[in-house]
Amino acid sequence: MAEHRVVVDDGEAERVLTVLPGVGYTAEGPVLARPAAALRAAGWSTRTVVWDGRPDFDVARRVYADVLRDGVAVAADAVHLVLAKSLGTLALPVAVELGLAGAWLTPLLATDRAPEVRAAAARLGAAGTPALLAGGTADPLWDSELAASSGVRVLEVDGGDHSLEVDDDPARTARALDDVTAAVVDLARRHAG
């Protein structure tokens, strides 16, 4: 069974970013690392889940839900933002329940293994919490139509895969990374006021 730990990088106690990586895409991957670094530089405290092994869906669901609930309990008066990629988006229903803003990168929208993610994404706009959905048109787990109807900001990378990379086009991949980073920073700025 995969074990996890939460790595904390203290910044301002009133702004907390929780980073939830995917199973094969750690927090060191650029679409998580760059926005997280930008927010740390802006003073945000960060809480990053690090896995020792590959968690299955059920373990990740439980761990990510617990990490979000614990983070809110410890810093109840803070502004919270979730930065999640792929498997990390299993936390989307709990984030909606808790009213947490989030940047949901390559969410699991088109898989039978995570119907709760699809349902939570569909009601993001109605929930009223600031959110970003980002995915690529070449990602089989992305659902452009559902994202567009969610009522929140959508960043779609034409030709982007599940890592938001565009095959054989490093310039477009770099632009996509810049766009994602800018969108996450903008979300954080608007949410934190």
N, C-alpha and C positions, 0 to 999 in steps of 0.2 A: 504494500500500500504506500502511496506517495505521501511524504511528510511535507509540511510547509512551515515557513516562519514569516513573520512580518518585520521587515527592516524599516526602521523609523529614522528619518532625517529631520531633525527639529528645525523649524523656522518659526514663523509667527503662529502662536497658539490659536488665533482666531480664524485662520484659513488652513484647511486640511485637505490635501489631495490624497486619494487612495488609488493606487495603481494595481489593477488586476490583469495579469498577463494571460496569454493563451497557453495551450499545452505544449506546443512546439515553438512558440514565439515568446521569449522571455521579455522581461522589462528592459533588457539591454537592446532589444530590437529598436530600430530607429523610429518607428511610428509611435512607440511608447516613450522611448528615452528622450527624444528631442522635446516634445511638449512638457514632459515631467521636468527636464532640466530648465526649461524656460520659466516654469512656474516656481521651481526652487529658487532660481535667480531673482524672482519677483517677491520672494519672502515666504512662499507657502511651505508649510510642513508637509512632508510626504510620508506615506505609509505604503510600502510596496510588498506584495506577496511574492515570495520566492519559493518555488517547489523543488524538492529533492526527489526527482522521479516524475513520472507522467501520471497525473491524477485522472481518474475516470470522471464521467459526467456527474454521478451522484456525489462523489467526494467533493468535487469542485463546487457544486451547488451549495452544499452544506458549509464548506469552508468560506466561500465568498459571502454568503449570507451572514455568517457569524462575524467575519471581519468587518462588514459594514455596520452591523448592529453594535459591535464592540466599539468601533470608532466613534459612532454617534454618542454612545453612552459615556465614553471617556471625555469627549469634548462636545457636550450638549449645546453649548452656546456658540460654537464655531460655525463658520460657513464651510460646508463640505462639498467636494466635487469628486466624482468618480471618473477615472480614466481606465477604460476596459477594452481589451482586445479579444475577439473570438471567444474562447472558453470563458474568459472573464465576464462576458456579457450574460452569462447565466445569472449574474447578480442583478440584472435589470429589473425583474419583478420586485425584489426587495428594495431596490433604490426607489422605485415608484411608490411603494408602500410607505417608505420613510420620508418621501418628498425630497430626495437627493438629486441634485443636478448631475448630469453625466455626459461624457463624450464616449460614445459607444462605437468603437472602431471594428469594422468587419463583423458585425453582430450575426449571430446564428439565426437568421430569419427564414431560411429555406431548408430546414432539416426537421424531420419527424422526431428527432431526439430532444428537441428543446421547444416544444409548443408554447411553453410559458414565456419564452423570450419574444416570440412572434406576437403573442397577445399583449404583452407589456409594451412593446414598441408601437403597436397599433394605437394604444391609448396615451402615448406620451404627451401629445399636444393637449388633450383633455385634462391630463393630470396637472398641467400648469407649471411643471418644473422645467427649468431651462435644460435643453438637451441638444446634442449633435449626433446624428447618425452618419457614419462615413463608410463607404464600401466601394468596391470596384465592379464594373460591368462584366469582367471575366471571372468573377468569384461565384462559384456555384451555390454558395451559402447566402449570397446577397439577393434581396428582393427589391428591385427598384420601385415597383408599384407600391408596395407596402411602405417603404421609406417615404416616398413622396406624399402618401396620404396620412402620415403620422402626425402632421401638424407642427413639426419641429424642423430646425435647420438640417439640411441634407447636403453632404459633400460627396458627390459621386465621381469616381475616377474612371474615365473612359478607358477601357482596356486593362484596368487594374485588377490584379489577382487578389488572393486572400491575404497577401502581405501589402497590398496597395502598390505593388510594383507593376510596371508595364514591361512585358517581355521585349527584349532587344531595343529598349529605348530608355537609356539611363537619364537623359535630360527630362523626359516626361515623368520618370519616377522621382527625380529630385524635386521637380515642381509639385508633384503630389505630396511629397513629404513636407515641403514648405507650406503648402495650402492647409494640410492637416494641422501642422503646428500652429499656424496663424489662427485657424478656426478654434482650436482648443484654448489658446491664450485669450481670444476674444470672448469665448464662452465664460471663461474664468473671470475676466474683467467685468463683464456684464452681471454675472451672478454675485460677485463679491461687492459690487457697487463701488 
